[in-house]
Amino acid sequence: MAAHRDAGGMSGSFYLARWQGADYPASPEPHAMELWIRLRSPEPLDGFEEVEPGCHVRTVPAPECEAVHLVRTLCRWRQESFLVREERDGQVCLEYLGGSVLTARELGLERIERGVYRRWVAREEVSDLREHAIPLDVGIQHF
């Protein structure tokens, strides 16, 4: 699946759905009895409604999608694995993926809540930046 990011830079996680052979940035949209997927396109497409300039949306039942993925941006910083939560002004907010409180403290990470540690660092300090797509089972019918 090709990455579909906003022009603003990296984000820690986003959804990507394949519908009718094309990939779209997406958002799950729970309804009373079923899950729908909100597809977004920067271009006008048949059946998509323009909700603001450059943003066209179409909501489809999840089973109509060929695949739905949660895409997470991962990296390494000081030999440890992190999730990239956000990027702005040349800085990235990293969330520690390791399970060691001692390591988190040694790295100077801020405890957000139990087991969650984060820190802002310069973008150029991170390495092995990559996206990891996790397939989601959202009631998709395979034909």
C-alpha positions in Angstrom: 0.0 0.0 0.0 1.3 3.4 -0.9 1.6 6.0 1.9 -0.9 8.8 1.9 0.2 11.6 4.2 -0.9 15.1 4.8 1.5 17.7 3.6 2.2 18.7 7.2 4.7 15.9 7.8 4.7 12.7 9.8 2.1 11.5 12.1 2.2 8.5 14.4 -0.7 6.6 13.0 -3.3 6.9 10.3 -5.8 4.6 8.5 -5.5 3.6 4.9 -8.3 1.8 3.1 -8.4 0.0 -0.3 -11.7 0.5 -2.1 -12.4 -0.4 -5.7 -8.7 -1.0 -6.3 -7.4 2.4 -5.0 -5.9 3.3 -1.6 -7.4 6.2 0.4 -6.6 7.9 3.7 -9.5 6.8 5.8 -11.3 7.0 9.2 -13.4 4.3 10.8 -16.9 5.6 11.4 -19.0 3.4 13.8 -22.7 3.3 13.1 -25.4 1.7 15.3 -25.2 -1.8 13.7 -22.1 -1.7 11.5 -18.8 0.0 10.8 -18.4 2.4 7.9 -15.2 3.8 6.5 -14.8 7.4 5.6 -12.5 7.7 2.5 -10.7 11.0 1.6 -9.3 12.2 -1.7 -7.6 15.5 -2.5 -9.2 15.2 -6.0 -12.9 15.2 -7.0 -14.0 11.7 -7.7 -17.3 10.2 -8.7 -19.5 9.8 -5.5 -17.1 11.9 -3.3 -18.5 15.1 -1.8 -16.2 18.1 -1.4 -16.3 19.1 2.3 -13.7 21.8 2.0 -11.3 22.9 -0.8 -9.0 20.0 -1.7 -10.9 17.5 0.6 -13.4 15.1 -0.9 -15.1 12.4 1.2 -17.1 9.3 0.6 -18.4 7.0 3.3 -18.8 3.3 2.5 -19.7 0.2 4.6 -16.5 -1.5 5.8 -17.3 -4.8 4.0 -17.1 -2.9 0.7 -13.4 -2.2 1.3 -10.8 -4.7 0.0 -8.5 -3.9 3.0 -8.2 -1.5 5.9 -4.8 -0.9 7.6 -3.6 1.1 10.6 -0.3 2.6 9.5 2.2 3.5 12.2 5.4 5.4 11.7 8.3 3.8 13.6 11.9 4.8 14.1 15.0 4.2 16.3 16.5 6.8 18.6 19.5 6.0 20.8 19.3 2.3 19.9 15.7 2.0 21.1 12.4 1.6 19.1 9.8 4.4 19.1 6.5 5.3 17.5 6.5 8.8 15.9 3.5 10.6 17.4 3.9 14.0 15.7 6.3 16.2 13.8 6.6 20.0 13.8 9.3 22.6 13.4 12.0 20.0 12.8 11.2 18.1 16.0 9.4 14.7 16.4 7.5 13.5 19.4 8.5 9.9 20.1 6.7 7.3 22.2 8.9 4.6 23.6 7.9 1.1 22.5 10.2 -0.8 24.9 9.0 -2.1 28.2 11.8 -0.9 30.5 11.0 1.9 32.9 14.8 2.1 33.7 15.7 2.6 30.0 12.9 5.2 29.7 14.3 7.1 32.6 17.9 6.8 31.3 16.7 8.3 28.0 15.1 11.2 29.8 11.6 10.4 28.6 8.6 12.0 30.2 6.0 9.6 31.8 2.6 10.4 30.3 0.8 7.7 32.1 1.6 4.2 33.4 3.8 2.5 30.7 3.7 5.5 28.3 6.9 7.5 27.9 7.5 10.3 25.3 10.0 12.9 24.3 10.5 15.5 21.7 13.8 15.2 19.8 15.4 16.8 16.7 14.2 15.1 13.5 17.8 14.5 12.4 18.5 12.4 15.5 16.1 9.6 14.5 17.1 6.7 12.2 15.5 3.8 10.5 12.3 5.8 9.9 9.7 3.4 8.4 5.9 2.8 8.1 4.4 -0.4 9.4 0.9 -1.3 8.1 -1.2 -3.5 10.4 -4.2 -5.1 8.6 -7.5 -4.7 10.5 -10.4 -7.1 10.5 -13.3 -4.8 10.1 -15.8 -7.3 8.6 -14.4 -7.2 5.1 -15.9 -9.8 2.8 -13.3 -11.7 0.7 -14.7 -12.9 -2.6 
